Amino acid sequence: MTKLILLMIFFFFSFQKSESSSDKICYKTSYYFINVAETCIEYIYNGDNLETHIRSETIGLVKIFKDIVYEGFAVADLKTLKPKVFYFLQKEGDVVIEHMYKFHGNFVDFNKTFKENDREIKKVSKKIEIDNPLDPFTAHLKLLREVEFLDKGELNVFFNGKVYSLPFRTLSLEPVFMIEVKPRYDIEGYLKPTGRWILWINPDSKKIEKMLIKIKIGKVKLYRENKN
């Protein structure tokens, strides 16, 4: 009963940053009023690149019964948000699934590895032709760039060897941005999205204040832990 809003996690400060700076925000995740996980996202502005680093893991008593960790990073062009590299690790108990994508124009080098008890049991590698998609982490930064100007739309997101359509629409712009997204990613484990997700975003700071999402185990709430 974890969380991962990993796939739908985003946040947009301002892209007018110094050559090297970073922003970090953390969230608690609740399931039936119990805090079950913590998620931290850090955005590093490094020259012409924007790096998104994320780590989410179960906490407290939940971790004893379900030791789950999701972590990864994405590197994209700071101005255009064109993806360059995407890495995502999904650890649930002794099972680990790793994704590594490298983007080259209209092609992506796709690598996915399955491990159990630290032993590699399967690996898939192939080059896939794509038409200008985004990686899952960077896609949501793109969404926040456009949400003030579009009532609705959709983004093409590459994940798990496929390109998925991510439809979104703006429900309200006052007093906070309220956005509905309908992720359709095909992914193993607790993180598989179902139904619609609602996001509340501070219009001044462009930080997500909270999220209500539906994943395989049911409804999960995500709320900001630090208010800096």
C-alpha positions in Angstrom: 0.0 0.0 0.0 2.5 2.4 -1.1 2.2 5.4 -3.1 4.0 6.5 -5.9 2.8 9.5 -7.2 6.1 9.1 -8.6 4.7 8.8 -12.1 2.5 11.8 -11.6 4.8 13.9 -9.6 5.6 17.3 -10.8 6.4 20.7 -9.7 7.5 24.0 -11.5 9.3 26.8 -9.8 10.7 29.0 -12.6 13.0 28.1 -15.3 14.9 31.3 -14.9 17.5 29.8 -12.6 21.2 30.3 -12.0 23.5 27.9 -13.8 23.6 25.6 -10.8 20.8 25.5 -8.3 18.2 23.1 -6.9 14.8 23.0 -5.3 13.5 20.2 -3.1 10.0 19.3 -1.7 8.8 16.4 0.3 5.3 14.9 0.7 3.6 12.4 3.1 1.3 9.9 1.6 -1.8 8.7 3.5 -4.0 5.6 2.9 -7.2 5.5 5.0 -5.8 8.3 7.3 -2.6 6.4 8.0 0.8 7.8 6.7 2.2 5.0 4.7 5.0 6.6 2.6 7.2 9.6 2.1 8.1 11.1 -1.3 10.8 13.6 -1.9 11.5 15.3 -5.3 14.5 17.5 -6.1 14.9 19.6 -9.2 18.5 20.4 -10.1 19.2 23.2 -12.6 22.6 22.4 -14.1 23.6 24.6 -17.0 21.3 23.7 -19.9 19.9 20.7 -18.2 17.0 20.2 -15.8 17.4 17.1 -13.6 14.5 15.6 -11.7 15.4 13.3 -8.8 12.7 11.4 -6.9 12.6 8.9 -4.1 9.5 7.4 -2.5 9.4 4.7 0.2 7.1 3.1 2.7 7.6 4.3 6.4 6.7 3.2 9.9 4.9 -0.1 10.5 4.0 -0.3 6.9 7.6 -0.7 5.9 7.9 -3.8 8.1 5.2 -5.5 6.1 5.7 -3.9 2.7 9.3 -2.7 2.1 8.8 -0.7 -1.1 11.1 1.9 -2.7 10.6 3.8 -5.9 13.4 6.1 -7.0 14.8 7.5 -10.2 15.9 10.6 -12.1 15.3 12.3 -15.5 17.5 14.7 -17.4 15.9 17.0 -19.9 16.8 20.2 -21.8 16.0 23.1 -19.6 14.4 25.3 -22.2 12.6 22.8 -24.4 12.1 19.9 -21.9 13.2 17.4 -24.5 14.2 14.3 -22.6 17.7 13.0 -22.6 17.9 10.3 -19.9 15.3 8.5 -17.7 16.0 6.0 -14.9 13.5 4.4 -12.7 13.9 1.7 -10.0 10.9 -0.1 -8.5 11.7 -2.3 -5.5 9.0 -4.3 -3.8 10.5 -6.7 -1.3 13.1 -8.9 -3.0 11.9 -8.0 -6.5 13.5 -5.1 -8.4 12.6 -3.7 -11.8 14.9 -1.1 -13.4 14.1 1.1 -16.3 16.8 3.0 -18.2 16.0 5.0 -21.3 18.3 7.2 -23.4 16.7 9.5 -25.9 18.3 10.3 -29.3 16.1 12.4 -31.6 13.2 10.2 -32.7 14.7 7.1 -31.1 15.0 5.8 -27.6 17.4 3.1 -26.3 15.0 1.1 -24.1 16.4 -1.1 -21.3 14.4 -2.9 -18.7 15.9 -5.4 -16.1 14.1 -7.7 -13.7 16.0 -8.9 -10.6 15.1 -11.1 -7.7 17.2 -11.6 -4.6 19.9 -9.5 -6.3 20.0 -11.9 -9.2 19.2 -10.8 -12.8 16.4 -13.0 -14.2 15.5 -11.1 -17.3 16.6 -8.1 -19.4 14.9 -6.4 -22.4 16.9 -4.1 -24.6 15.8 -2.5 -27.9 15.8 0.7 -29.9 12.3 2.1 -30.4 11.3 4.8 -32.9 9.1 7.5 -31.3 7.6 10.8 -32.3 8.6 13.5 -29.8 7.3 12.0 -26.6 8.3 13.0 -23.0 9.5 10.8 -20.1 7.1 10.4 -17.2 8.9 12.8 -14.8 9.5 15.6 -17.3 6.0 15.3 -18.8 4.5 16.8 -15.7 6.7 19.8 -15.8 5.5 20.3 -19.4 2.0 20.0 -18.1 2.5 22.8 -15.6 4.0 25.0 -18.2 0.8 24.7 -20.3 -2.0 24.4 -17.7 -2.5 28.2 -17.3 -3.0 28.6 -21.1 -5.0 25.5 -22.0 -8.3 24.3 -20.6 -7.5 20.8 -21.7 -5.1 18.8 -23.8 -2.9 15.7 -23.8 0.8 14.8 -23.7 2.6 11.9 -25.2 4.6 10.0 -22.6 7.1 7.2 -23.2 7.2 4.5 -20.5 7.7 0.8 -20.3 8.4 0.5 -24.0 5.2 2.3 -25.2 3.9 5.8 -25.9 0.9 6.7 -23.7 -1.5 9.6 -24.1 -1.8 11.6 -20.9 -5.1 13.6 -21.1 -5.6 16.5 -18.7 -8.0 19.3 -18.1 -8.2 22.4 -15.8 -11.0 22.2 -13.3 -10.3 25.6 -11.7 -7.7 28.4 -11.6 -8.9 30.1 -8.4 -8.1 30.2 -5.6 -5.7 27.4 -6.6 -5.0 25.5 -9.8 -7.1 22.3 -9.7 -6.1 19.9 -12.5 -7.5 16.5 -13.5 -5.2 14.0 -15.2 -6.0 10.4 -16.3 -2.8 8.4 -16.4 -2.9 5.2 -18.4 0.5 3.7 -17.7 1.0 0.0 -17.9 3.2 -0.9 -14.9 3.7 -3.7 -12.5 3.0 -3.6 -8.8 1.0 -1.3 -6.5 1.7 1.8 -8.6 -0.6 0.9 -11.5 -2.8 3.9 -12.0 -6.6 3.6 -12.2 -9.2 6.3 -12.8 -8.5 10.0 -12.5 -6.0 11.9 -10.4 -6.7 15.4 -9.0 -3.9 17.9 -8.2 -4.1 21.1 -6.3 -1.3 23.6 -7.2 -0.3 26.8 -5.5 -0.6 29.5 -8.3 2.2 31.6 -6.9 4.8 29.1 -6.0 3.7 26.6 -8.7 4.1 23.8 -6.0 1.7 20.9 -5.6 -0.1 21.3 -2.3 -1.9 17.9 -2.5 -3.0 15.1 -4.8 -5.8 12.6 -4.7 -4.9 9.6 -6.9 -6.3 6.2 -7.7 -3.9 3.3 -8.0 -4.2 -0.4 -7.8 -4.8 -0.6 -4.1 -7.4 2.2 -4.0 -7.4 6.0 -3.3 -4.3 7.6 -1.9 -3.7 11.2 -0.7 -0.5 13.1 -1.1 0.2 16.3 0.9 3.1 18.6 1.3 5.3 18.0 4.3 7.4 21.2 4.2 6.0 24.6 3.4 9.2 26.4 2.4 
